[in-house]
Amino acid sequence: MLIVMSSRATPAQIAEVCATINHLGFEARPMPGGQRTAIGVVGNDRRIEDSAVRGLPGIQEIIHVSASYKQVSREWKADATVIELSNGTRVGGPEVVVMAGPCAVESETQVMHIAGYVAAAGATILRGGAFKPRTSPYAFQGLGVDGLKLLAAARDRFGLAIVTEALDPESAELCAQYADILQIGARNMQNFALLKHVGQLGKPVLLKRGMAATIKEWLLAAEYIVAEGNPNVMLCERGIRSFDDATRNVMDVAAIAMAKQLTHLPIIADPSHATGRRDLVVPVALASVAAGADGVIVETHHRPAEAMSDGPQALLPDDFDRMVAAIGPIARTVGRTFGRAEARESV
C-alpha cells in the first residue's frame, strides 16, 4: 500500500499515519517529495484494510500496489531512480552509461592499460572480477583482495567508478571497502541471504538476471535488496538459457523494454555474456540501448587470446571504440544523451 499525503499535511499528521501503520504490525516508510509526502507500507503479505487509516487527517489518496514486488514497482514510485556514483556518473538518468573492462583482473599492467583506453573512449565505470565464480573448480578464481586493490588504484588514476562481483557475504564485505558498485552474478540472483546482506552494506548493487529466471523473479530478487533499506539497485539483463547453442545465451531485449515499464530501477544490458561472441557484442549493445537500457556493461581486453577468462567475448580496443562511437546516435534517437558534455547540456 502507498498512502499519499496532502500537500498541506503537517508533520504531526504524517507522524500519526506512520504510528498507526506501525501499530497494525506493518512498517511505515515516509518518502518526502517535491509537493507532498508518500508513505509506503511494507511488512508481511497480508492486506491492510483502507478503513484502518482512511479516516486519519492529511491523507489524500490510498493506492494498493498490486505487484508482488512492492518497492521496486512503478506503482510504488513512478519516477525513475537515478543512482549517482562518486565520480559523478548518474545511472538511470538521461545519459546512457558504459561500464567496461576485463572479465578478470589479472595484473597491474593489464588493468591499467584497459582502464586507460576505456576511460579515453568515454566509459565512466570500470568492471573487473577480483572474485570469479567459475564452472570448473580448476579454472582461474581471481586475485581476491589484491585484485580489488588494483581496481581501486585504476579508479584513482583514471577517475572511473568500480563495479566488481561479490560471491558471498565475506567477499561482499571486502568488495564494499574498495568498489563503488557491488555486482551480484546470475548464479547468485536467488541467493537470498546474500541479497539481504548486500542490502545492508550501503553500496549500489548491480543485480544480474538468473540464467532461467522470469522477469518477476528478477524483480523480486531486487525487492530483497531494497527491503533491507538500499534503494540503489540496477538490474542487469545478461541473457537466458535456451535450446539454441548458436550463442552463449539468448539476449532478451524485450525484457529490457518490459522491465522499464514495470520498475523504476535502472536497467543495464550485458551483451558480452549474452552472446559469448566478440562479433555480436556491438550490435546487441546498440539494440539494447534502442530498447531503453540505461547503460551497457561489456568485457574488453587488449590481448583476448591471452585472457584468463572469457577471451572470445572480449572486445578489442578498436571494437570498443566503435561501439562507443555508435551508442551516441542511437541514444539521441531514443531521446537520451551520451557523454558528459551532452548530459550537462540536457540539464
ABEGO torsion letter per residue (X at the ends): XBBBBBAABBAAAAAAAAAAAAAAGBBBBBBBBAABBBBBBBEBABBBBAAAAAABBGBABBBBBABABAAABAAABABBBBBBBAAGBBBGBABBBBBBEBABBABAAAAAAAAAAAAAAGBABBBEBABBBBABAABBAEAEAAAAAAAAAAAAAAGBBBBBBBABAAAAAAAAAABABBBBBAAAAABAAAAAAAAAAGBBBBBBBBAABBAAAAAAAAAAAAAAGBABBBBBBAEBBBABAABABBBBAAAAAAAAAABABBBBBBAAAAAGBAAAAAAAAAAAAAAGBABBBBBBBABAAABABGAAABBBAAAAAAAAAAAAAAAAAAGBBBEAAAAAAAX
